[in-house]
């Protein structure tokens, strides 16, 4: 049908799945069901909610043998890494379930004789989660589990590229026996999603995606008193100080730049290296990049799969061509990667030097296996370049000096500052960003503050 949603596999271009979006009447019924289920769910204890959510995590893990190849077909990640996303999904879910009780506890100020006073964290109602394709289980779980644990109903709209992931979520919650209507995976068009946000029948929307998409969500929500959480683009920098452990920095930054074919919101897209280490760093980085095996993600030998679609690869190639025209140089011979082909989603990793901030390659999000490397003379220059961006999701400093790194970290405009690691989410820490990367937070106890609203009780019981 002409209006159906198609999932086209980046592996070979086949139509992997095809679904029709729900009718408007079915969407209205879904909202009714969510509201009815949430009225009861919010009265359940946190322990009761935890039992259901834990059972859903168990059910999802029982599907891992099917999920891993299915994920490769949907978005191109090699099967050798597919189970890692389910491990991360499990770790985050179980951590957020475990900390729910203390995170949702009443806030009680100092006592005043004759009064009972406290702040209760109340669920907001129905939460719409709009999830992306690049880490489809990890990004969705950041909002889905905390929203349910906080007493909300959840509607999940997953990216069409990974629509089977939404169906896996639905199957897991069904297997867990979650009350009907409380979690719903809905296949909606963009127009239907916009109407849902404008209907004022959802109280919060959590969106993970592009800056352009986040801007559209914010504009759609404006005037409807929705709570909006936005986790958008990134152009995450790394700074390798003169005292860094060079071998450790190279190994981890190559992985940070190219894992998942560079399709990570917190992947490394630009690296600044102290001039004393620059030559050796670039040489080692180039050599290690050639170790990647580009190919079919269903092959166990493959370590670098295709990008999500051919147009994504073409965008990156155009960014590289533009940088070359401005004086940059490429270090990687793409001919050494047999699967690399113009017009396809298969693209060799690329390391670009002689770059500067005039180039789009160093300013705009690439979202692919391309990284630019610059030499810097000192910490001050590195921090200035790290901050010279519209984005601010994460940044990393590579050094053996904890105190100096912590002091520099105070100067970097970012949501997360790493030392000697990158491209990682710790569920005990808030996942957030600054500038065009968005606002709000998920994970940690702070994440629960964004899934609830405060309600104050001021009770005078002695006259």
C-alpha positions in Angstrom: 0.0 0.0 0.0 1.3 3.5 -0.8 1.0 4.8 2.8 2.7 1.8 4.4 5.9 2.1 6.4 8.8 0.1 5.0 11.9 -1.1 6.7 14.7 -1.3 4.1 17.7 -3.3 5.2 21.1 -1.6 4.7 22.6 -5.0 4.3 21.3 -5.6 0.8 18.5 -3.1 0.2 15.7 -5.6 0.6 12.4 -4.7 2.2 12.7 -6.4 5.6 9.3 -5.4 7.0 6.3 -3.5 6.0 3.6 -2.2 8.2 0.6 0.1 8.0 0.3 2.9 10.5 -2.7 2.8 12.9 -5.9 4.5 12.0 -6.8 7.7 13.8 -9.6 5.9 15.6 -7.2 3.2 16.8 -4.8 6.0 18.1 -7.6 7.6 20.0 -8.5 4.2 21.5 -4.8 3.7 22.5 -4.8 7.0 24.3 -8.0 6.0 26.1 -6.4 2.7 27.2 -3.3 4.4 28.4 -5.2 6.9 30.6 -7.4 4.1 32.1 -4.4 1.8 32.8 -2.3 4.6 34.3 -5.0 5.6 36.8 -4.6 2.2 38.4 -0.9 1.8 37.8 0.0 4.9 39.7 -1.6 3.4 42.8 0.6 0.3 42.6 3.7 0.2 44.9 7.1 0.7 43.5 7.9 -2.9 44.4 4.9 -4.1 42.4 6.0 -2.1 39.4 9.5 -3.4 39.7 8.2 -7.0 39.5 6.6 -6.4 36.1 9.5 -4.4 34.7 12.0 -7.0 35.8 10.0 -9.8 34.2 9.9 -7.7 31.0 13.7 -7.5 31.1 13.9 -11.3 31.6 11.6 -11.8 28.6 13.7 -9.5 26.4 16.8 -11.4 27.2 15.1 -14.7 26.4 14.9 -13.4 22.8 18.6 -12.5 22.4 19.3 -15.3 19.8 16.7 -13.8 17.5 17.4 -10.2 18.3 21.1 -10.2 17.4 20.7 -11.1 13.7 17.5 -9.1 13.4 19.4 -6.0 14.6 22.1 -6.6 12.0 19.4 -6.8 9.2 17.6 -3.7 10.5 20.5 -1.2 11.0 23.7 -2.9 10.0 25.6 -3.6 13.3 27.8 -6.7 13.0 26.4 -9.7 14.8 29.6 -10.1 16.8 28.5 -7.0 18.7 24.7 -7.4 18.8 24.5 -9.0 22.2 26.4 -6.1 23.7 23.4 -3.8 23.2 21.2 -6.3 25.1 23.7 -6.4 27.9 23.6 -2.6 28.1 19.8 -2.6 27.9 19.7 -5.1 30.9 22.3 -3.1 33.0 20.4 0.2 32.5 17.0 -1.3 33.1 18.0 -3.2 36.2 19.9 -0.2 37.7 16.9 2.1 37.2 14.5 -0.5 38.7 16.9 -0.9 41.7 17.1 2.9 42.5 13.4 3.7 41.9 12.4 3.3 45.5 14.8 5.9 47.0 14.6 8.1 43.9 10.8 8.4 44.2 10.7 8.7 48.0 9.1 11.8 49.5 11.3 14.8 50.2 10.7 15.8 53.8 12.0 19.1 55.1 13.0 19.8 58.7 10.1 19.4 61.1 7.9 22.2 62.3 5.7 21.5 65.3 2.0 21.1 64.3 2.7 20.6 60.6 3.3 17.7 58.3 5.1 18.8 55.2 6.6 16.9 52.3 7.1 16.9 48.5 5.7 13.8 46.7 7.0 12.9 43.2 3.8 12.2 41.2 3.7 10.5 37.8 3.1 13.0 34.9 0.5 10.7 33.2 1.2 9.3 29.7 4.7 9.6 28.3 5.4 9.4 24.6 8.9 8.0 23.8 10.2 8.6 20.3 13.2 6.4 19.9 16.0 6.3 17.2 17.4 3.5 15.2 21.2 3.7 16.0 21.0 2.1 19.5 17.3 1.1 19.4 17.2 -0.9 22.6 19.5 1.3 24.7 18.0 4.6 23.8 14.4 3.4 24.3 15.1 1.8 27.7 16.5 5.0 29.0 13.0 6.5 29.1 10.6 3.5 29.0 11.6 1.7 32.2 12.0 4.9 34.4 8.6 6.2 33.1 6.8 3.0 34.0 8.6 2.7 37.4 7.5 6.3 38.2 3.9 5.3 37.6 3.3 6.5 34.1 1.8 4.9 31.0 4.1 4.7 28.0 3.5 5.0 24.3 6.6 4.0 22.2 7.0 5.3 18.7 10.1 3.6 17.4 12.0 4.7 14.3 10.7 3.0 11.1 14.2 1.7 10.4 14.0 -0.4 13.6 10.3 -1.0 13.9 10.9 -4.6 14.8 12.5 -3.4 18.0 9.3 -1.7 19.1 7.5 -5.0 18.5 10.1 -6.8 20.7 9.4 -4.3 23.5 5.7 -5.0 23.2 6.3 -8.7 23.3 8.5 -8.5 26.3 5.9 -6.5 28.3 3.1 -8.8 27.2 5.1 -11.8 28.4 5.7 -10.0 31.7 1.9 -9.7 32.1 2.0 -5.9 32.3 -1.6 -4.5 32.5 -3.1 -3.9 29.1 -2.8 -0.4 27.8 0.0 0.6 30.1 2.7 0.1 27.5 1.9 0.4 23.8 4.1 0.3 20.8 2.4 2.3 18.1 3.3 2.7 14.5 2.4 6.3 13.6 3.1 8.7 10.8 4.9 12.0 11.5 1.6 13.7 11.2 -0.2 11.4 13.6 2.7 11.9 16.1 2.4 15.6 15.9 -1.4 15.5 16.4 -0.9 13.2 19.4 1.5 15.8 21.0 -0.9 18.6 20.2 -3.9 16.7 21.6 -2.8 17.3 25.2 -3.5 13.7 26.0 0.1 12.9 26.5 1.9 14.8 29.3 5.5 14.3 28.3 7.5 13.5 25.2 11.0 12.1 25.3 12.7 12.4 21.9 16.1 11.1 20.8 17.2 12.1 17.4 18.5 14.9 15.2 18.6 18.6 16.0 16.1 19.2 13.2 13.8 16.6 14.6 14.1 18.0 18.1 13.3 21.4 16.9 10.2 20.1 15.2 9.2 18.3 18.5 9.7 21.5 20.5 7.7 23.6 18.1 4.9 21.1 18.0 4.8 20.9 21.8 4.9 24.7 22.2 1.7 26.0 23.8 0.4 22.6 24.9 2.2 22.6 28.3 4.0 19.3 27.5 7.2 18.4 29.4 9.8 17.8 26.7 13.1 15.9 27.0 15.4 16.2 24.0 18.6 14.2 23.4 19.8 15.4 20.0 23.0 15.6 18.0 26.6 15.5 19.1 30.0 16.5 17.8 31.9 15.0 20.6 35.6 16.0 21.0 38.6 14.3 22.6 41.7 16.0 23.9 44.9 13.9 24.2 47.2 15.8 26.6 51.0 15.6 26.5 51.0 13.3 29.5 48.5 10.8 28.1 49.0 7.0 27.9 49.4 7.0 24.2 48.6 3.4 23.5 45.5 3.5 25.7 44.3 6.7 24.1 44.7 5.4 20.5 43.1 2.1 21.1 40.0 3.6 22.8 39.6 6.6 20.5 39.7 4.5 17.4 36.9 2.4 18.9 35.1 5.5 20.0 35.2 7.0 16.5 34.3 3.8 14.5 32.2 1.5 16.7 28.7 1.1 15.2 30.1 2.6 12.0 30.4 5.9 13.9 26.6 6.1 14.2 26.6 7.1 17.9 25.4 10.3 19.4 28.4 10.3 21.7 30.9 8.8 19.3 34.2 10.7 18.8 34.0 13.0 15.8 37.0 15.3 16.4 40.3 14.8 18.2 42.8 17.4 19.4 46.3 16.1 20.2 49.1 17.9 22.0 51.7 18.7 19.4 54.4 16.7 21.2 52.4 13.5 20.7 50.6 14.4 17.4 52.9 12.6 14.9 53.0 9.3 16.8 49.3 9.5 17.7 48.3 9.9 14.0 50.6 7.1 12.9 49.3 4.6 15.4 45.7 5.7 14.8 46.1 5.1 11.1 47.6 1.7 11.5 44.8 0.5 13.9 42.1 1.8 11.6 43.3 -0.6 8.9 42.5 -3.5 11.2 38.8 -3.1 10.7 36.9 -5.6 8.5 34.2 -3.9 6.4 31.5 -6.2 5.2 28.2 -8.0 5.7 27.2 -7.6 9.3 25.8 -11.2 9.4 29.4 -12.5 8.9 31.2 -13.1 12.3 34.4 -11.8 10.9 33.0 -8.3 10.1 33.9 -5.6 12.6 32.4 -2.6 10.5 29.0 -2.9 9.0 27.2 -0.7 6.5 25.8 2.7 7.4 22.0 2.8 7.9 21.4 3.8 4.2 23.3 4.8 1.1 22.4 8.4 1.5 24.1 8.6 4.9 27.3 7.3 3.3 27.0 9.8 0.4 26.6 12.6 2.9 29.9 11.6 4.6 31.7 11.3 1.3 30.6 14.8 0.4 31.8 16.2 3.7 35.2 14.6 3.1 35.4 16.0 -0.5 34.6 19.5 0.8 37.3 19.2 3.5 39.8 18.0 0.9 39.0 21.0 -1.3 39.8 23.3 1.7 43.2 21.6 2.2 42.6 18.6 4.4 44.3 15.2 3.7 42.9 11.6 4.1 45.1 9.0 5.7 43.1 5.9 4.8 43.1 4.3 1.4 39.5 3.1 1.0 40.6 0.7 -1.8 42.0 -1.5 1.0 38.4 -2.1 2.1 36.9 -4.3 -0.6 33.3 -3.7 0.4 33.6 0.1 0.1 31.6 1.3 -2.9 30.3 4.6 -4.0 26.5 4.6 -4.0 26.2 1.9 -1.4 25.8 2.0 2.4 29.2 0.3 2.8 31.9 2.9 3.5 35.5 2.5 4.7 36.5 4.3 7.9 38.4 7.6 7.3 40.9 9.6 9.2 41.3 13.2 8.1 44.2 15.5 9.0 45.2 19.1 8.2 41.7 20.1 9.3 40.5 23.2 10.9 37.2 24.7 12.1 36.4 26.4 8.8 35.5 22.9 7.6 32.0 21.5 8.1 33.7 18.1 8.8 34.9 19.7 12.1 31.7 21.6 12.9 28.7 19.6 11.9 27.6 16.1 13.1 28.9 13.4 10.7 27.3 10.4 12.3 29.6 8.0 10.5 33.1 6.4 10.4 35.0 9.7 9.8 37.1 11.6 12.3 39.3 14.7 12.0 42.5 15.1 14.0 44.2 18.4 14.8 47.4 19.3 16.7 47.2 21.8 19.6 49.9 23.7 21.4 48.4 23.6 24.9 45.4 23.0 27.2 44.0 26.4 26.5 43.9 25.9 22.8 42.4 22.5 23.2 39.6 23.7 25.5 38.8 26.6 23.2 38.4 24.2 20.2 36.4 21.7 22.2 33.9 24.5 23.1 33.8 25.8 19.6 30.7 23.9 18.7 26.9 24.1 18.7 26.8 20.7 20.4 27.6 19.5 23.9 26.8 15.9 24.7 30.1 14.4 25.9 33.8 15.2 25.8 36.9 13.3 26.8 40.3 14.2 28.1 43.1 11.7 28.0 45.7 12.3 30.7 47.5 10.7 33.7 46.8 13.8 35.9 43.4 13.5 37.6 43.5 17.0 39.2 44.4 18.8 36.0 41.8 16.8 34.0 39.1 17.7 36.5 40.0 21.3 36.4 40.0 21.4 32.6 36.7 19.5 32.7 35.1 22.4 34.6 35.9 24.6 31.5 34.4 22.3 28.9 30.8 22.9 27.9 29.4 19.4 27.9 26.8 17.1 29.5 29.4 14.5 30.4 33.1 14.8 30.8 35.1 11.6 30.6 38.7 10.9 31.5 40.5 8.1 29.7 37.3 6.7 28.2 34.6 7.7 25.8 31.4 6.7 24.1 29.8 5.2 27.2 26.7 5.7 29.4 26.9 5.1 33.1 23.3 4.6 34.4 24.3 6.0 37.8 25.0 9.4 36.1 22.6 11.7 34.4 22.7 11.5 30.6 22.2 15.1 29.5 23.5 17.7 27.1 24.0 21.4 26.5 23.4 23.8 23.6 21.9 22.2 20.5 22.3 18.7 22.0 19.1 19.4 23.9 17.8 19.5 27.4 16.4 17.3 30.1 18.0 14.2 31.5 17.6 10.4 31.6 19.2 7.8 33.8 20.3 8.1 37.5 18.1 9.5 40.2 18.0 12.8 38.2 16.3 10.9 35.4 13.4 10.2 37.8 12.9 13.9 38.5 12.1 14.3 34.8 9.5 11.5 34.8 7.6 13.0 37.7 6.1 16.3 38.9 6.5 17.6 42.4 3.4 17.9 44.5 3.7 19.6 47.9 1.7 18.7 51.0 1.4 21.4 53.7 -0.8 20.0 56.4 -1.5 21.9 59.6 -2.8 19.2 62.0 -2.6 21.2 65.3 -4.6 24.4 65.8 
